[in-house]
């Protein structure tokens, strides 16, 4: 056990003396986090809450219930910290503001929008819905995406309300509770209710959540970006560690270990422990650095530590598997780099998983990135260790399964046995 | 003197290829035993089996009474290994390397620290102990490589061609270190393809070729095998054809054997001065200029030549 520990410590020391490795383990994720933070506007305000005060210009040519409701939504208290809406009257002027990068997006609510959805004064809605235009700023993709998401959510609620109203009336008619003559009056009553209770009041977009003691937590976009980057480069670290097993073989230190009074299990255990230690150190340094330099709140400290350990364990399993299948250190490097990128993309380090196709979301579950990001997001939204059981169990199971396969492969390939 | 190593018909096969073909020999405690042979003779494979890195295909060896097959862990405690290639962590300092390897040999605490200091002094690197190994010259790295093998004061030290690829000064230092270690009582199994090293260091020599032990004994015993002969080494121009000359030399009555080694011709004869005139005449007749002639007493090179018909460098 002591020798296992000593081999692990030795590997940790060597990893942190390798400048090239340090660049990829620490500098690269830190710089990418910084870069993506800048892109998302995380560092361009003083709120310290990541995405905030997104400038948006709204041109309400509808001037009816739903158009007004959408304007009210953007001016609601729920979105007060997130968006900074201004109301304009000229569509072209609004688009110009976007073109000049003075606004993240322009929302043009066309005339007749409400009438195209809700029956007015006993008249049927027009056959074709008039579409709201969201004119997005391509240089602010994330901010523009958020504006679009709010509008989509609003429209979704409107459509839901309209459809459910029509279905309700049809059901009332078919059950004989109202006559066809009464249907029109019922429809008008429902419209009035929808107008009195516009979607703004039950908007599903919740960017705020509360902790158990009632303290309000603001979700920081960086709390998604930073773990995403750290987890992606964690895959580099575990493949670097795996590569060191084959490197020790080729540089003669593994045979030298094997002729010392140290058994194969201690050696392999030490190498795995070294990878685990290095990965854990990397994650904790990145978490510490982002907390210090970006004022990023990672959430419940105990939960963060346990999640980091579980994530590194799962990732180490992948590092061992790559090593078990590779023949040379260079092969581990190549496969490791490819895995890092694929897992990074697939696991949600660059693009949120819920914006990806369903099959990618399903496939992403083989990556430690995906599970760990779930956990870090939960913690960022105020969750605690108690809320992390699913990702932690998934990561530990992943690690165990991969270790078993790797050990089988190592023994088959006689890597640490004579 | 007691026997510290007893090799019993050791065989190592890789598929159809047999790298070591049933070698047997003994090493007594306190001696330096050299395993001399050309590259590919089976020296490193033999040491790898004796150091428990590879399991033998058949046969066994007892080291300090422990079987390399049945009791490898006890064997590892008794032996030290200096591998042919450097086996060090280049991103660690010499001291850190020695500390780590000492821990792998179950040393710890103050005893480890003191032993590391002793070894650093012994290999002459105390003043460079805090430098990373990757900043060292090849010779310095070799010395650390040897130091690692000495840390736990092994009863038997395996040194596998420790002077390959280093400068003459470092080579001299290593040979002196081996002699010092032996004076302190350490038994050494030294493999080399340099005849001079085997001659300088060894109490006894085993000559190995193509996986077989072809001769074994003290230098005196081995040179006796080739009789009271002398060797003439002729250095000729690279442009001349040595083979035609060798054929001519074989026609001289007193020449026992003549061979070409690079652009040197080796002639084994009972009396060098008796054949010298004939040799020069034969060369002149063919218009071949002899640059120099060395006359050598019987040596291990001659023994190897005698047994294999080839030079050690072949």
Boltz contact constraints between the chains, C-beta under 6 A:
constraints:
  - contact:
      token1: [A, 6]
      token2: [B, 103]
      max_distance: 6.0
  - contact:
      token1: [A, 10]
      token2: [B, 100]
      max_distance: 6.0
  - contact:
      token1: [A, 14]
      token2: [B, 91]
      max_distance: 6.0
  - contact:
      token1: [A, 17]
      token2: [B, 91]
      max_distance: 6.0
  - contact:
      token1: [A, 252]
      token2: [B, 83]
      max_distance: 6.0
  - contact:
      token1: [A, 252]
      token2: [B, 85]
      max_distance: 6.0
  - contact:
      token1: [A, 252]
      token2: [B, 87]
      max_distance: 6.0
  - contact:
      token1: [A, 253]
      token2: [B, 87]
      max_distance: 6.0
  - contact:
      token1: [A, 255]
      token2: [B, 53]
      max_distance: 6.0
  - contact:
      token1: [A, 256]
      token2: [B, 87]
      max_distance: 6.0
  - contact:
      token1: [A, 258]
      token2: [B, 53]
      max_distance: 6.0
  - contact:
      token1: [A, 259]
      token2: [B, 51]
      max_distance: 6.0
  - contact:
      token1: [A, 259]
      token2: [B, 52]
      max_distance: 6.0
  - contact:
      token1: [A, 259]
      token2: [B, 53]
      max_distance: 6.0
  - contact:
      token1: [A, 259]
      token2: [B, 81]
      max_distance: 6.0
  - contact:
      token1: [A, 260]
      token2: [B, 104]
      max_distance: 6.0
  - contact:
      token1: [A, 260]
      token2: [B, 105]
      max_distance: 6.0
  - contact:
      token1: [A, 261]
      token2: [B, 73]
      max_distance: 6.0
  - contact:
      token1: [A, 261]
      token2: [B, 76]
      max_distance: 6.0
  - contact:
      token1: [A, 261]
      token2: [B, 77]
      max_distance: 6.0
  - contact:
      token1: [A, 262]
      token2: [B, 104]
      max_distance: 6.0
  - contact:
      token1: [A, 418]
      token2: [B, 54]
      max_distance: 6.0
  - contact:
      token1: [A, 418]
      token2: [B, 55]
      max_distance: 6.0
